[in-house]
Amino acid sequence: MSGGRREVRATLDFFHDLDRQLPTDRGPNGEPSTSDFQTFELLEIVEKFAVGFDELPALILGRDDYRILISTGRVVRAYTVVGQATADGSIELVSLGLDTDPNWT
């Protein structure tokens, strides 16, 4: 499927990755929380996978069903997200990596 908008959903593993890397509440020095990430980063990530999945680089050579997004963020320095195309053409966000360097601002 190329050129169309795809349905995108985040998996439980994606949210476990998020919970493991960011606290539930914002830190004392303004460090981001899981809610901050979901509010300021997640919608843009979903949009990039929904309209641009086929243009993202393949994660694994020869496996075009796995793509990776590497980007700078608004509340984190950078992030990586792996998405997998499913049989019905939708995309599942399967993993998340965050750069949570203490000097994130």
N, C-alpha and C positions, 0 to 999 in steps of 0.2 A: 504494500500500500504506500503510494507516494503522492505527495501533494495535498492530501486531505488532513483534516484534523482527527487525531486519535483520542480515544478515551484513555485517561491516565489515572492509575490508582496506586497509592503507596501501600506496601505490604507491612505486615506486623514486624518483620525483620528490619525494615527501614526505620520504623518508629522506635524499635529497641536500640538501634544504632544511635538515634537522636538522643534518647533518654540516657544512654551510657556516656555520651560526650558533653551534654549540657545539663545544668541543674534545672530543677523545676522552677525555682525562683531566681530572679535577677540577682547577680552578685553585689556585694557592698560597694564595689568600684564601678558599677554599671556593666559588669560582664553579662553577656546575653543569657537568656533562659530558653528552654524549649519552646515556650509560647512566643518569645521574640522571633525565633527562627521560623516557626510556622507562620507568623504574621508577616514577616518582612522578606522571607526567602522562598518559602515553599510554593506559593502561587506562581512565582516567576519560573521556578524549576518545572512545575507541572506544565506551564505554557511552552517552555522550550522543548520538552519531550512531546507534547501534543502536536505541535506544528513543525518541529524540526528533527524528529527522531532519525530520519534517513540521512541527514546531513552530519549527525554526530559521529565521532570516530568509533569504529568497532572496538570493543574491549578485548576480544579474542580473535586472532587472525582466522578467517574462514567461518566465523560465527556472527553473521550479520544481525542475529536476533538479540545480541547484547551490545548496547552502546553506552558510552560514558560521557558525562558532562563534567567538565572541570571549569570552575569559574570563581571569580572573586565574589564576596558577599557584601551585604549591607551591615549585618551584625556579627559576622565572622569574617576573618581575613580571607579564607577561601574554603571551597568545598568540592567534593567529588560525589557524584551520584551515578549509580549504575542502574540502567533500565533494561528490561527484557520484553521483547515483543511476544505476545501470546498468540495462540492459534486463531483467536477471533479478531486479531489485528490491534487489540488494545495494548497498552504498555503498563507494566508493573515496575514501580521503583523498588528495587530489591536491596540496595545497600547505600549507606551514606557515610562519608568520611569528612570530618571537619578539621580545619586548622584552628585550634583553640589556643594558640600562643598567648601567654599572659599579656603581651603588648599588642593586643588585638585592635586598639583604637588607632 
